[in-house]
Amino acid sequence: MSTVLSAPAPLRTDDVAARAYEPRSARLRAASPAEAAAELADISTSIRRDIITTIQSAGMGHVGGDLSVTDLMVTALWGTLRMRPAQADHPQRDRFVLSKGHCAAALYSTLASCGFFPRSRLSEFMAPLSPLNGHPARLKVPGVETNSGPLGHGFPVATGCALGAKLRGETWRTIVVLGDGEMQEGSNWEAAMTAAHYELANLTAVVDRNRLQQGARTEDTKSLEPLDAKWAGFGWEVRVIDGHDHRAIKEAYAPSTTGRPVAVIANTTKGKGVSFMEDRVEWHHKVPTDEQVRLALEELNR
C-alpha cells in the first residue's frame, strides 16, 4: 500500500513577530552603526542557533556558508532595508536577494525572526513537500524575491530589480548577497557591467568572502584576486570590510556616495561562531552530530 504525502500548510505571517519587528527594525535603521551593532550581533547569534538546529533536524544543509553569511543578512534585513512582513509583496518594499541560494537555512531563519512566517516552521526545512526547500522559492516563502539555486542567477535578477526601480523613479533599494565561489560564474560579471552602465546607485552587491567553496579554497579553484580591483574596474564603488563587524557592515550598506552601484567585499569566516567549523572546507555541506550540535549551541549561548 503506497503512502500519500500531504503538503504542509502554506506559510503565513507570524503576526506577533511581525508587529514586534517593524518598530524594532525602524529603530535599528535610524540608529548609528555604533548604537545598532550590539543589538544586531545578538540577533545574529540567535539566528546562528536556529541554523544549527534547523540543519540538524533536516539532516542536510550548508552550515558553513550559512554561518558565514548570517551577520551580512541580519544587518540587511534588520538594520538597513525597509521590509513589511505582513505585506511581503508591498510595492514600495526594499528588496533582498540571496544569490547563493544553497544557504537557505540562514535566509529562512532570518525571515522567520522578522515574522514573515512562524519560527516553528523551521522544523520543516527540506522535509518532503515543504515550502522551505533546500533553495529558496519565490512562490512558496514570503520574503523571498526570486528563486535562487543555480549560482550566478540571483545577482542578475537583483540588477533587474534595481533597474526597474530607477526606470519608475522609485526610491526602494536592492541588496544582493553572493558567494565568493559564485563569482566564478560569468553571468555575475555581465550583471556587474550592466549595473555600472545604468548607474544603479540603488543596488548594493555583497560578496561573502569566506575563501572556501565546495571541496576547496576559492584561490586554489580559480583565483579571484584582486577582487576589489575587478569590481572597481567594472565601474563600481567598492567597500572592503570585516564581514562579522556589524558596525562596519551597517556603514558599508549606506547609500552610494558616487552615483555608482556599491560592491561590498565582506571578509568572513566559513562556519563563523562555532570553533570546530570555522575555516574548514568539510563544513560546506555537512550535518553536525548530536554531540557537535550540543557543543555548537554551548559556544553560541556564551
C-alpha positions in Angstrom: 0.0 0.0 0.0 1.5 3.3 -1.1 1.8 6.3 1.3 0.3 9.6 0.1 2.1 12.6 1.4 0.1 15.7 2.2 1.7 19.1 1.7 2.3 21.2 4.8 0.1 24.3 5.2 1.2 27.4 3.3 3.5 29.8 5.1 1.7 32.8 6.7 2.8 35.8 8.6 3.6 35.4 12.2 1.6 38.4 13.3 3.1 38.8 16.8 6.7 38.6 15.5 5.9 40.9 12.5 4.4 43.6 14.8 7.5 43.5 17.0 9.8 43.6 14.0 8.7 46.8 12.3 9.3 49.3 15.1 12.5 47.5 16.2 13.8 47.5 12.7 12.9 51.1 12.2 14.8 52.0 15.4 17.9 50.0 14.2 17.8 51.6 10.8 17.7 55.1 12.3 20.4 54.3 14.9 24.1 55.0 14.3 26.2 51.9 13.3 27.8 52.0 16.7 24.5 52.1 18.5 23.0 49.3 16.5 26.0 47.0 16.5 25.4 45.1 19.8 21.8 44.5 19.1 22.4 43.3 15.6 25.1 41.0 17.0 22.6 39.5 19.5 20.1 38.8 16.7 22.8 37.2 14.6 23.7 34.8 17.5 20.1 33.8 17.8 19.9 33.2 14.1 23.1 31.0 14.2 21.5 28.9 16.9 18.4 28.4 14.7 20.6 27.5 11.7 22.3 24.7 13.7 19.1 23.2 15.0 17.3 23.6 11.6 20.1 21.7 9.8 20.3 19.0 12.5 16.5 18.5 12.2 16.6 18.3 8.4 19.7 16.1 8.2 21.1 18.2 5.4 22.2 21.7 4.6 25.1 24.1 4.0 26.0 25.0 7.6 29.4 26.6 6.9 28.2 29.2 4.4 25.0 29.8 6.5 27.1 30.8 9.4 29.5 33.0 7.4 26.6 35.0 5.8 24.5 35.5 8.9 25.8 38.9 10.0 25.5 40.3 6.5 21.9 39.1 6.2 20.8 40.2 9.6 22.3 43.7 9.1 20.5 44.0 5.8 17.0 42.7 7.0 17.0 44.2 10.5 19.2 47.2 10.2 19.1 48.6 6.7 16.2 47.7 4.5 12.5 48.7 4.8 10.6 45.4 5.0 6.9 44.7 5.8 6.5 41.0 6.8 2.7 41.4 6.9 2.8 42.8 3.4 5.6 40.8 1.9 4.9 42.0 -1.7 4.3 45.6 -0.8 5.4 47.6 -4.0 7.5 50.1 -2.0 9.5 47.5 -0.1 13.2 47.3 -0.3 14.4 44.1 -2.0 16.8 41.5 -0.6 18.1 38.8 -2.9 20.2 35.8 -1.7 22.1 34.8 -4.8 24.0 32.0 -3.0 20.7 30.1 -2.6 22.2 27.0 -1.1 22.4 29.0 2.2 18.7 28.9 2.5 18.7 27.9 6.2 20.3 31.3 7.1 17.7 33.1 4.9 14.7 31.2 6.4 15.9 31.7 10.0 16.3 35.4 9.4 12.9 35.8 7.6 11.3 33.9 10.5 12.9 36.2 13.0 11.3 39.1 11.2 7.9 37.5 11.3 7.5 36.6 7.6 6.4 33.1 8.9 6.4 31.4 12.3 9.8 30.3 13.6 8.3 26.9 14.5 8.0 26.1 10.8 11.8 26.0 10.5 11.5 22.3 11.7 10.0 21.6 8.2 13.2 22.6 6.4 13.8 20.3 3.4 11.0 17.9 4.5 9.0 16.2 1.7 6.7 18.8 0.0 7.8 21.5 2.4 7.8 25.1 1.1 11.1 25.5 2.9 13.1 23.9 0.1 16.9 23.5 0.1 16.9 26.5 -2.2 14.5 29.5 -1.8 11.3 29.5 -3.9 9.6 32.8 -4.6 6.1 31.5 -4.7 6.4 29.4 -1.6 8.2 31.6 1.0 7.1 35.1 1.9 10.1 37.5 1.7 11.9 35.5 -1.0 12.3 37.8 -4.0 13.4 35.2 -6.5 14.2 31.5 -6.8 18.0 31.0 -6.3 19.7 27.7 -6.6 22.0 27.7 -9.7 24.8 30.1 -8.9 25.0 33.3 -10.9 21.3 33.8 -11.2 20.3 35.9 -8.2 22.6 38.9 -9.0 21.2 39.4 -12.5 17.7 39.4 -11.0 18.7 41.9 -8.4 20.2 44.1 -11.1 16.8 43.9 -12.9 15.1 45.0 -9.7 17.3 48.0 -9.3 16.9 48.9 -12.9 13.2 48.7 -12.6 13.2 51.0 -9.6 15.3 53.5 -11.5 13.1 53.4 -14.6 10.0 54.0 -12.5 11.5 56.7 -10.4 11.1 54.7 -7.2 13.2 55.1 -4.1 13.5 51.5 -2.9 16.8 49.8 -2.7 18.1 46.3 -3.5 20.8 44.4 -1.7 22.1 41.1 -3.1 24.4 38.7 -1.3 26.7 36.5 -3.4 29.2 33.7 -2.5 32.8 34.3 -3.4 33.0 31.0 -5.3 29.9 32.2 -7.1 32.0 35.0 -8.6 33.5 32.4 -10.9 30.2 32.5 -12.9 30.3 34.7 -15.9 26.7 35.8 -15.6 27.7 37.8 -12.5 30.2 39.9 -14.4 27.6 40.6 -17.1 25.3 41.8 -14.3 28.1 43.9 -12.8 28.8 45.5 -16.2 25.1 46.2 -16.8 24.6 47.8 -13.3 27.5 50.1 -13.8 26.4 51.1 -17.3 23.0 52.2 -16.0 24.5 53.8 -12.9 22.3 51.8 -10.5 23.3 53.6 -7.3 20.3 51.9 -5.6 22.0 48.5 -5.9 24.4 47.0 -3.3 26.2 43.7 -4.1 27.7 42.0 -1.1 30.3 39.2 -1.6 30.5 36.7 1.3 34.3 36.4 1.0 34.9 33.3 3.2 37.5 32.0 0.7 36.1 28.5 0.7 33.8 26.7 -1.8 32.6 23.1 -2.1 35.7 21.0 -1.9 38.5 23.6 -1.9 39.6 27.1 -1.3 38.5 29.6 -3.9 42.0 30.7 -4.8 43.0 27.0 -5.5 39.9 26.5 -7.7 40.0 29.7 -9.7 41.8 32.8 -8.4 39.6 35.8 -7.7 42.1 38.3 -6.5 42.5 41.2 -6.8 38.7 41.1 -6.2 38.3 44.8 -5.2 40.2 46.0 -8.3 38.0 43.8 -10.5 34.8 45.4 -9.1 36.3 48.9 -9.4 37.4 48.1 -13.0 33.7 47.3 -13.8 32.8 50.7 -12.6 31.6 50.0 -9.0 32.1 51.9 -5.8 34.0 49.3 -3.7 34.0 48.9 0.1 36.1 46.2 1.8 35.1 45.3 5.3 35.2 42.8 8.1 32.0 40.8 7.4 31.4 40.0 11.0 31.7 43.5 12.3 28.1 44.8 12.5 29.2 48.4 12.7 31.3 48.1 9.6 28.6 46.2 7.8 25.9 48.8 8.6 28.3 51.6 7.4 29.0 49.7 4.2 25.3 49.4 3.5 24.9 53.2 3.4 23.8 54.6 0.1 26.3 55.2 -2.7 28.3 58.3 -2.5 29.4 58.4 -6.1 26.2 57.7 -8.1 27.5 54.2 -8.9 26.4 50.8 -7.6 28.2 49.7 -4.5 30.2 46.5 -4.1 30.9 45.3 -0.5 33.6 42.7 -0.2 32.9 41.3 3.2 35.8 39.2 4.6 34.2 36.4 6.5 34.9 33.1 8.1 33.1 29.9 7.0 31.4 28.4 10.0 31.7 31.6 12.0 30.7 31.3 15.6 31.4 27.5 16.0 35.1 27.0 16.6 35.4 23.5 15.1 33.6 24.5 12.0 35.5 27.8 11.3 37.5 27.9 8.1 37.1 24.2 7.5 36.2 23.2 4.0 34.4 20.0 5.0 31.7 22.1 6.7 30.5 23.4 3.3 27.9 20.6 3.2 28.0 18.6 6.4 25.5 17.8 9.2 26.6 18.0 12.8 26.1 15.1 15.1 24.1 15.4 18.2 27.2 15.9 20.3 28.5 18.6 17.8 25.2 20.4 18.0 25.4 20.4 21.8 29.0 21.9 21.6 28.0 24.4 18.9 25.0 25.6 20.9 27.1 25.8 24.1 29.5 28.1 22.2 26.7 30.2 20.8 25.0 30.5 24.2 28.0 32.1 25.9 
